[in-house]
Amino acid sequence: MDWSGGPPCLPRLPPLHFPGRGFLLKTLFLLLLCRYVQTRCRILRCNSEYVASTLPLRGPGRRVAHCLALRAYARCTRHTARTCRGDLAFHLAVHGIEDLMAQHNCSKEGPSPAPHPPHPPGARATDLCSYEKAFAHKHGRPPTYRHCASFGDPHVRTFGDDFHTCRVEGSWPLLDNHYLFAQATHSPVAKGSNATATSKITIIFKNMKECIDQKVYQAEADNLPAAFVDGSLNGGERPGGDSLSILERAPGQHVEIRAAYIGTTIVVRRAGKQLSFSIRVAEEVAGSFTEEQDLQLCVGGCPPSQRISRHHSCCGHGTISAEKAHRLCKEKLPVEDVYFHSCVFDVVASGDSNSTLAARGALEDARLFHPDAKKLHLFWRDVAHHAATSSFLCLTLAAIPALAWEI
């Protein structure tokens, strides 16, 4: 029988119109164990979340809780329906939900639990709030990391080592996944100027039950605090609260936020009236997002319509010449890589010599955060090469959550 590309590990199944309770449960577990994942279909994640939320249910309130879980399961399948057309696992799940709702006398309308981030990939009960320990315990090796940065006009170095100079104005997400949301707000560097700089950075560390309360960090061009918005310095009173902390490296200039529970370190710097952002994040965490979270400067870079060519003639206000900008940047950045050329661009465009500090700080962060020392310095020939492969990286990151749930 032709199963239209279905998982090879599934046995021959009885007709879908006659499912029993035992058959449905067995099928769900088989789907979880199958080593088959379509590139974009996320149905295995929906299955995993449903099973995880119903296994511990006990007591008189079990039916109500089960109905909540089923409505959340149905919502998850709706979100992935467009990319799961023709997928056998998806259609089995949809039919199974209808049958289980009837068995438990559940209404399709009603409350359902709000989506919440799953445990970090690889995490177990032991060392749950230490991503590196949990990952090593499961995989027998250290995790893989990614680096992204945004500084200056702004210039964005993506997780895939693409490098864009952008004309973005207003608020744009740097990251938007299950664990983190980071947004940069860009404003003109001067009245009448086309050049922009980051004037505000907002970072949300999403609630994780065993480890941290939700925490928000916010910095502005004239204020780089060394605490979260609520005045705290860590993740709260939960057992793993200390797995999130803030360190002030240089008062008013350099703040480091460590989120050990998700294998992430973030640096926010202030140079003059502009902010910069750098991150080192575990690869699986960086890839834990859905199709609705597709706009992330760290993943895809700036949209093509917002990119400025390196040959773009930046028009400064005449306060600093190109020759002087070249000299100022050379003092801070001896290697004439993309950081150096970005520095020259920013100094000429803004007339602000503090742009040299922003570019140097971004390079220093890359030296600490980038997993491959050979890729520290990017040159224009490297940027052209990576532009050809950036779409492949985006697909790879997008596939990581499905792979993690499959395993």
N, C-alpha and C positions, 0 to 999 in steps of 0.2 A: 504493500500500500504506500502511496506517495504522501509523505508528511510535509511536503513543501519546505524542505530545509530545516525541519525540526531537529532537536537534540538527538544525536545518535545513541545516547545512553538510555533513552526512554524505551520501555517495553511496549509491546502491542497493547493498546488501551481499549477498554470496552466503549460502546457508544456513549457520547457526551450527555445524551438525554436521560441516562439512568445512573447517575452517580450516587454512591452511598457515602455515609460519613467516613467510614474507614478508608474507602478508596480516595476520597479527597485529601485526607491527611497524608496518606502515603504518597500521593502525587505531589503535594507541596514539598515534602521532604526530598523526593526524587529530583524535583526541579532545583532545589537548593544544592544538591550534590552534583548535578550535571556540570561538566566542564565546557559548557557552551554559552557564549555571550555574543549577541549581535553587537555591532560597533556602537549603535546609539540607543538601542532598546534597554531600558533600565528595570525591566520587570522583576529580575532576580532580587534587586534591592527592595522592591515593594514586598515580595514574598518574605524576605528575611526580616523586615521590620514587623510584619504581621506575626510571624511565628515567635519572634523575640518578645512581643508585647502580650501574647496570650499564654505562653507556656507557664508563667508563674501564677496565673489567676486561680484563686481559691476562695471558698466561702460564699455567703449568701449574695453578695454583690457581684458575683462572677458574670451573670448574664448581662447586666448593664455595662460592665467593663468590656465584655466581649463585643457588644454592639458598638461601643465607641471605637474599638480596635478595627472592626469590620468597616465602619464608615471611613476611618483613616486609610484603610487598605484600598477601598473603592476610590478615594480621592487620589491616592498615589497612582493607581492604574489609569485614571483619567488624564493625569499630567503627562504620562508617557505614551498615551494611546496613538498619537500621530506617528511616532517613530517605531511602533510595534506592530504595524499592519502586517498580517501574514505570519506573525510569530506564534507558534503553537503554545508556548508557555504563557504568553499573554492571554490568549483566548481561554485556556484552561482556568487561569486565575479569575477572569471575569465571570465565567460560568460558576466557578466554585464559590465566589463571593455571594452570588444570588442564592445559591442553595444553602449556604451557611446562615445567611440572613433569615431565610424562611425557617430553618431548623431552630434558631434562637429567638424567633419572633421579633426580629429587629426592624425598626422603621428605617427607610432609606434617608428620611429627613430627620435632622436632629443634630445635637452637638457632636463634635469629634475633637480629639486632642490636637492641639496646635503642633505643626511640624517642629521637631527639635533635632539638634545635631546628634548623630550616633557617636558611639565611642570612637576615639581615634583608631584608624586601622592598625591592627596588631595588638591592641590593648587587651590585657587580662585583669583579673581581680588584683593580682600582685603588681605593685608598682604602676597602678592604673594612671596616676597623675605624673608619671615620668615616661614620656613618649619613647625616649631612646632605650630605656630598660625594657619596656614592654615589647618594643619592636625586636630588640636583640633576643629576648626570651622566645619569641615566636619564630623568628627567621634565622637566628644564629649569625647575624651580621648587623652592622650599623645601618641605619636608614640612609637613603639618598636625599640630598637637599637641592633646592633651587634658590636662585638669587634674583631679586628685582630691585630696581631703584628708579626714583623720579627726582629730578633736581633742575634748577635753573628755569628755562624759558617755557614750558618744561621739556626736558629730555627724559625719555623713558628707556631703560634697559629692561627687556622682558625676561621671563623665565627661560626663553629659548635663545637668549643673547641677540635678539633683534634690537636695533637701536633707532629710535624715532625722535625727531624734534617736532613738537606739536604746537598748533595754534589754538588749542582748546581753551575756552573761557567758560567760567562757571564751575559747577561741581561735577566731577567724574570719578567713578569707582576705580580704585587701584586693584582691590580684591573684593570678591563677593562669593563666599563659599559657606559650607555648613558651620565653620568654626570662627571665621573672621569676616569682618566687613571694614574696609579701609577706603576712605574717600578723600580726594584732594580738591580744594577749591582754588581756581586760578583767577587772578585779577590782572589788569594792565599794569605794567611796571611804572608807567607815567601817563599823564593825560594826553590822549591823541596817539598813543603808541600801539602798534599791533603786537608787540611783545608782551607776554604774560609771565607771571611767576606765581608760585604756590603761596597763597596767603592764609590758608587754613587747612588743617589735616584733622580728620575725625576717624578714630579707630574703635570698633566695637568688638570686644571679646565675648562671644556668645556663651550663654549659660551652659555649664556642664555639671550635671547633678552631683557627681562624686568629688569634683575638683573645685570649680569656681562659680561664684555668682556672675551674672552678666556685668561687665565693666566697660565703661566708656572713657576713652582718652581723647582730649581735644586740645590742639595747639593752634595759636594764631601768630601772625607775623610779629606782633608786639608782645607776645606772651608764650613762653615755652615752659609749662608747668612740669613739676616733677612728681605729680600725683594724678590719679584718676579724677574724673569730674566730681565724684562724691567725696573727695579728699583722702581716699584710702591709698595705700601703697602696695597692696597685694590683692589676691583674688577673693578675699572675704574669710568668713569663719568656718568654712567647710574644711574637712580633713586635708584636702589638697590645696588649700588657699595660697600657700607659699609657692605653689608651682607657677604663679603669675606674680611678677614683681617689677617695680620701676627703679632704675638706678640713674642718678644724675651725674653724668660724666664731667660736664662743665656747666656751671650755673648759667641758665638762660641761653645756652648755646647747643647743648648736646645731651639728649636723653636716650636711654636704652631701656627697652621693655622686653623682659624675658618671659616667654610662655612655654615652660618646660613640658606642660601636659600635652601640647601639640607640636613639640619640637620646633619652636619658632622664636626668633629674636628679631626685634624691630628697632631701628634707630631713627629718631627724628632730630634733625639739626636745624638751627636758625643762623642765618648769615645775613646781617643787615635786616631788610624787610622781606626776606623770603625764607621759605621752609623747604626742607628736602626730606625724602623718605627712602629708607633702605630696609630690605627684609631678607632674612635667611629662613627658609621654611621647608619642612619635610615634604617630599614630593607627593606623597599620598594626600596630605592635607591640602596642598596647593591644587590638587585635582579633584577635590571633593565638592563639586558644584553641579547644578542641573542646567538644562537648556535655557531656563528662564534667567539664569545668571550669566548670560553670555558676554556682556560688556564688562571687561576687566582689562585695564591698561597693562597690568602685569602679565596677562595671558596672551592677549592678541595685539598689544600695542595700541597706538592711536588709530582710529578709523582712517581709512585712506584719504577721505576728504579733509581730514584735520592734520595731515602730515605736511611738514615743510621740508623741501629738498635741501640738501646740504649746499647746493649751488644757489639757494635763495639769497637774494641781496638784502640783507637786513639793514634797515634804515635807522641809524641812531639819531640822537639829538645833538650830535656834534661836540659833546663834552669830552669824549675819549675817541681818539682816532684808532683805526685798525692797527696801525703800527704800534701804538702804545699798548693797545689791548694784547697784541701778540707778545710784547715784552713782559707785561704784568703776568700773563698766564704762563709764560715760559719759566718764570721764577718759582711758581707753585707746582707746575706740571712739566717736568723736563721731557717726557716722552710725548711726541706729537700724535697722540691717538684721538679717539672720538671725545674723550674727556677734555683734552686740550682744545680741540676745535670748537666744542660746545662752549667752553670758557670764553674763547675769543668772540664767538657769536653773541653771548649774553652780555659781555662787557660793552661791546659796541652798541647793541640794541638798547640796553638799559642805561648806559652811562654810569653804572654802579660797579666799582672795583670789588665790592663784596662778592660778586659772582665768581671770582677766583677761588674764594673760600668754599663756596657751594660745590664747585667741580672737584676741588681737592678732597673735600669730605666724602663725596660720592665714590671717588677712587679708593680712598682709605677703607671705606665700608666694603667695597668689592674685594679688596685684598683680604679682608677678614672673612667675608661671607661666601664668596664664590667657591663652589666645590672643586673647580679645576683651575689651578694656578696658571696653567698655560693659556687660559682664556681671559686672564685679567685685563690685558690691554686689547681693546677692539680697534681695528683699523677699517677704513672704508671698504677695502676689499672683503674683509670678514663680514661686514654688515650686508653687502650685496649677496654674499653666499647664503647667509642666514635668512634673508628675505625670501629665498626660494623654498625654504623648508619650514617656515613659520606655521603654515596651515597644518602641516603634519604634526607639529608639537601640540597645537591646540586640540587636535583629535586625540592625541595620546593622553593628554591631561584629562580630557573629558571622559575617556574610557576607564580611568583609574578606579573611580568608585565602583563601577560594575564589576571590574576584575576583583576588587577587594571583597565585595560581597559574595562573588562566586566562590572564592576560596574559603 
